Structure formats: C-alpha cells, structure tokens
Amino acid sequence: MVFAFLTPLWIVVDLMILPWPLSGVLTGLRLTATAAFAGLACGFRNTERVATALVALALLLSIPCLFFAISVPSLSGIALEPTQQVLASGYAFLPYVMVAGLAVFPITAVEGVLLAFPLIASQMTVALLGFPLEPFSYYLGALWLLTLLAVVATLAGMSQLHFMTQLVNQASHDGLTKSYTRRVGEELLDVQFNAALRAGLTLSIAFCDLDHFKSVNDRFGHEEGDRALKRAAEAFRSVLRRGDIIVRWGGEEFIILMPNTSAEGALQAMLRLREVGLGLLPDGTVQTASVGVAELTADHSRNWSDLVETADKRMYKAKKTGRDRVVTMGGDIVVARFPREANAA
C-alpha cells in the first residue's frame, strides 16, 4: 500500500518537466501501477502461507519491472533537453532500486536468485532491443553492478530470515526443556485435532506429570528440579517418533501429542518410556511419572480441549491410585514401573 501511495506523487514532476504526450503516457503508466499495487495490497492482506507470500512478493516486483520495460522505450525515442534528460535517466535507475529492495524481505538464497534474475534481465533486454537511455557500454557495467547488488541484497535477506527463525524458535520453545511452550502447543493441538477429524485419523495424547516434583525442589533445590525436567524431556524425545510433539504444559506437566496413533500405540510409547527411564535423583531414587492417555475417536472428543481434559483426568487417577503408572481407555491402569538401576541414569 506504501507503493500505491508513493507512485503517483511523481506525476506532478513528469507533467511539469517532460513534454506532452510523453508525460501523459508516463502518467497513465503510474496510475496503472498504482492500481496494481493497491489491488495487490488488498488481495494479499491476510497472507499466512509462505508460498502465497512468495507469490505476492513476485507480483510486487513484477509491477515496477513492467513499468521499467514500458517507460524506458517511451523515453528513449524522444529528443530531450538537458533537464529532461536528467529526469529520464532516473527511470534507468529503477532496476537498482528494485534489486536493492530485496534486502527488505527475509528470503533464501534460491529465492533471491529467482527474484533478482527478472530485474537484471529487464535492464539488459531494454539495452539489447535498442532502447537505452545511456550508451550500451554503460549497461555492461550496470549488469555487473546489479549482480553485485543482488548478491548483497540476498545476503541481507538471508540474514533477516535466519534472525527471524531464531526469534520464532526462542518464542515457541521452552528454554529449559526445548519443548514447545503451552501457547504454541495449544495452536498445534488445534491444528492436529482438526486435521485428524477431517481425515478420519486417530490422534492420541499423553498427559505426563512428574511424581513428587515439589519435594525434588524442596529437598535438592531448584537446579536439580531443572535437571529433572531436562532429563524427562530428553527421555520423551528418545522414545517418540519424529512427527510427535512434546509440549511443556506447565511446571512439571508435559503433553505428548501423537498424530495418527491409536490409544494402544500411545500406551506402547509410554511403555518404551518406562524401559528408558526418566533418570535418577541425587539420593539414588528414580524419577517417576503419572500418565493419562486419551484418543480422539475412542473418547469421542468434540475438540482438543475435551481431549486434553480427558487425559488430564486419567493422569490424576494415576496419581490417586499410587503414581508411577499409566491410565488408559476406560480407566484401565497399567503399572509402568520405571527402571531403578542401569537405564535410569
């Protein structure tokens, strides 16, 4: 929308300095470009998908590219006075502005090459077709300069992308356990629940709560409590699939989201966790957990909140019936004794 505002402002300068009908042609081009920028801003106002955003960026760059390809031939065929020639030369610099503008966007190296190539090609096409505002030798030097600008702009865009990726990762992951935060976890639950519902697939979650965690902090200090949380998260990751999701729900509570997994499959994952163990505390006792398992279709959950609530209730049942166990469908209790010796370290 900024370009839609700025583009028509130069119309007054064109009308004052350039002869008619050339100024009229350029005015028409600017008004057309303004309408295109405005349409693009309205059409892609709420873009969330990366592919759609890249299409919008390509269209954004194509507008000044076409403007350049049409305006330069119009200017090159007319004898201009020195003042008018200075203004006309400004149109020849448009590709430089467009290539430098790539630095504003977070892009990859491949995207930078794909987006810069048409801008550089438009400059050389104008020269090769015999419409240059400057000598042909000027355009050979311009090719080198434009390429250099494209490399620098792409590197700047890549730096932006890396920085943004780091910020997103820091905001979406718990710094201690490297699990997803609850806010992001709720969004992932919503997405996975709706996807499973539409496709008619299974979706299981395990609500895990570390047993006696408050006493761990009280007896051994918060640093040892932090280490216990890290060990638990590492144990979860060691037994889960690549597509499974670990969320630190709060304090010592974790939710494990297992797409396309039945309740039996989720139970087997928790039994594998039993074999791996959650580690030993400083006094040699093993860290255990109480787990509640729920599955979308079997529990007839209406939304992801229902699914979490069901798993939460089963986790509390595991607590009340002695801890260190898994409660599954129908309230069935599986005593999941965690290893006391070798594997617990």
QUIGI-V946298 format. One record per pair of residues at least 4 apart in sequence whose ideal C-beta (glycine too) atoms are under 8 Angstrom apart, sorted by the first residue. I is the first residue (numbers start at 1). J is the second residue. Records with the same first field share a line. If there is no record, write none. Layout:
I: J, J
This chain:
1: 5, 37, 38, 41
2: 6
3: 7, 33, 34, 37, 60, 63
4: 34, 35, 37, 38, 41
5: 9
7: 30, 33, 34, 37
8: 30, 31, 34
10: 14, 30
11: 15, 26, 27, 30, 31
12: 16
13: 17, 87
14: 18, 23, 26, 27, 30, 87
15: 23, 27
17: 23, 83, 84, 87
18: 22, 23, 26, 80, 84, 87, 88
19: 23, 78, 80, 84
20: 24
21: 25
22: 26, 74, 75, 78
23: 27
24: 28
25: 29, 74
26: 30, 71, 74
27: 31
28: 32
29: 33, 67, 70, 71
30: 34, 67
31: 35
32: 36
33: 37, 63, 64, 67
34: 38
35: 39
36: 40, 63
37: 41, 60, 63
38: 42
39: 43
40: 44, 56, 59, 60, 63
41: 45
43: 56
44: 52, 53, 56
47: 52, 53, 56
48: 52
49: 53
50: 54
51: 55
52: 56
53: 57
54: 58, 111
55: 59
56: 60
57: 61, 105, 107, 115
58: 62, 115
59: 63
61: 65, 98, 101, 115, 118, 119
62: 66, 118
63: 67
64: 68, 94, 97, 98
65: 69, 95, 98, 118, 119, 122
66: 70
67: 71, 94
68: 72, 91, 94, 95, 98, 122, 123, 126
69: 73, 122, 125, 126
70: 74
71: 75, 91, 94
72: 76, 91, 92, 126, 131, 132, 133
73: 77, 126, 129, 131
74: 78
75: 80, 88, 91, 133
76: 131, 132, 133
77: 131
80: 84, 85, 88
81: 85
82: 86
83: 87
84: 88
85: 89
86: 90
87: 91
88: 92, 133
89: 93, 133, 134
90: 94
91: 133
92: 132, 133, 134
93: 97
94: 98
95: 99, 119, 120, 122, 123, 142, 146
96: 100, 145, 146, 149
97: 101
98: 102, 119
99: 116, 119, 120, 146, 149, 150, 153
100: 149, 153
101: 105, 153
102: 107, 112, 115, 116, 150, 153, 154, 156, 157
103: 152, 153, 156, 157
104: 157
105: 157, 160
106: 157, 158, 160, 161, 164
107: 111, 112, 115, 154, 157, 158, 160, 161
108: 112, 158, 161
109: 113, 154, 158
110: 114
111: 115, 157
112: 116, 150, 153, 154, 157, 158
113: 117, 150, 154
115: 119
116: 120, 146, 150, 153, 154
117: 121
118: 122
119: 123, 146, 150
120: 124, 143, 146, 147, 150
121: 125
122: 126
123: 127, 139, 142, 143, 146
124: 128, 139, 143
125: 129
126: 131, 132, 139
127: 131, 132, 136, 139
132: 136, 138, 139
134: 138, 139
135: 139
136: 140
137: 141
138: 142
139: 143
140: 144
141: 145
142: 146
143: 147
144: 148
145: 149
146: 150
147: 151
148: 152
149: 153
150: 154
151: 155
152: 156
153: 157
154: 158
155: 159
156: 160
157: 161
158: 162
159: 163
160: 164
161: 165
162: 166
163: 167
164: 168
165: 169
166: 170
167: 171
168: 172
169: 173
170: 175
171: 181
172: 180, 181, 184
173: 178, 179, 180, 181, 184
174: 178, 179, 180, 181, 248
176: 226, 229, 230, 248
177: 229, 230, 232, 233, 246, 248, 254
178: 233
179: 233, 236, 246, 247, 248, 254
180: 184, 185, 188, 245, 246, 247, 248
181: 185, 247, 248
182: 186, 247, 248, 249, 250
183: 187
184: 188, 247
185: 189, 245, 247, 248, 249, 255, 257
186: 190, 304
187: 191
188: 192, 245, 247, 257
189: 193, 205, 247, 255, 257, 304, 307, 308
190: 194, 304
191: 195
192: 196, 203, 245, 257, 259, 304
193: 197, 203, 296, 301, 303, 304, 307
194: 198
195: 199, 201, 259
196: 200, 201, 202, 203, 259, 260, 296
197: 296
201: 259, 260
202: 260, 261, 262, 265, 295, 296, 297
203: 257, 258, 259, 260, 261, 295, 296, 297, 307
204: 258, 261, 262, 263, 265, 266, 293, 294, 295, 296
205: 255, 256, 257, 258, 266, 293, 294, 295, 307, 308, 311
206: 255, 256, 258, 266, 269, 270, 291, 292, 293, 311, 326
207: 249, 253, 254, 255, 291, 292, 293, 294, 308, 311, 312, 314, 315
208: 232, 236, 253, 254, 255, 256, 289, 290, 291, 315
209: 213, 252, 253, 254, 289, 290, 291, 315, 319
210: 216, 228, 229, 232, 252, 278, 287, 288, 289
211: 287, 288, 289, 290, 319, 323, 324
212: 216, 288, 323
213: 217, 225, 228, 251, 252
214: 218
215: 219
216: 220, 224, 225, 228, 281, 287
217: 221, 222, 224, 225
219: 283
220: 224, 225, 281, 282, 283
221: 225
222: 226
223: 227
224: 228, 281, 282
225: 229
226: 230
227: 231
228: 232, 278, 279, 281, 287
229: 233, 248, 252
230: 234
231: 235, 278, 279, 287
232: 236, 254, 278, 279, 287, 289
233: 237, 246, 248, 254
234: 238
235: 239, 273, 276, 277, 278, 279
236: 240, 246, 254, 256, 273
237: 246
238: 276
239: 269, 272, 273, 276
240: 244, 246, 256, 258, 269
241: 258
243: 259
244: 256, 257, 258, 259, 261, 269
245: 256, 257, 258, 259
246: 254, 255, 256, 257
247: 254, 255, 256, 257
248: 253, 254
249: 253, 254, 255
255: 308, 311
256: 266, 269
258: 265, 266, 269
261: 265, 266, 269, 295
262: 266, 295, 298
263: 267, 293, 294, 295, 298, 328, 329
264: 268
265: 269
266: 270, 293, 295, 328
267: 271, 293, 326, 328, 334
268: 272
269: 273
270: 274, 291, 293, 326, 334, 336
271: 275, 326, 334, 336
272: 276
273: 277, 278, 336
274: 336, 337, 338, 339
275: 339, 343
276: 339, 343
277: 286, 287, 338, 339, 343, 344, 345
278: 286, 287, 288, 289, 338, 344
279: 286, 287, 344, 345
280: 284, 285, 286, 287, 344, 345
281: 285, 286, 287
286: 338, 339, 340, 344
287: 338, 344
288: 323, 324, 338
289: 324, 338
290: 315, 316, 318, 319, 323, 324, 325
291: 314, 315, 318, 325, 326, 327, 336
292: 310, 311, 312, 313, 314, 315, 316, 317, 318, 326, 327
293: 311, 314, 326, 327, 328, 329
294: 299, 301, 307, 308, 310, 311, 314
295: 299, 329
296: 301, 307
298: 329
299: 306, 307, 310, 329
301: 306, 307, 310
302: 306
303: 307
304: 308
305: 309
306: 310
307: 311
308: 312
309: 313
310: 314
311: 315
312: 316
313: 317
314: 318, 327, 328, 331
315: 319, 327
316: 320
317: 321, 327, 331, 333
318: 322, 323, 325, 326, 327, 333
319: 323
321: 325, 327, 333
322: 335
324: 335, 336, 337, 338
325: 333, 334, 335, 336
326: 333, 334, 336
327: 331, 332, 333, 334
328: 332, 333, 334
338: 344
339: 343, 344
340: 344
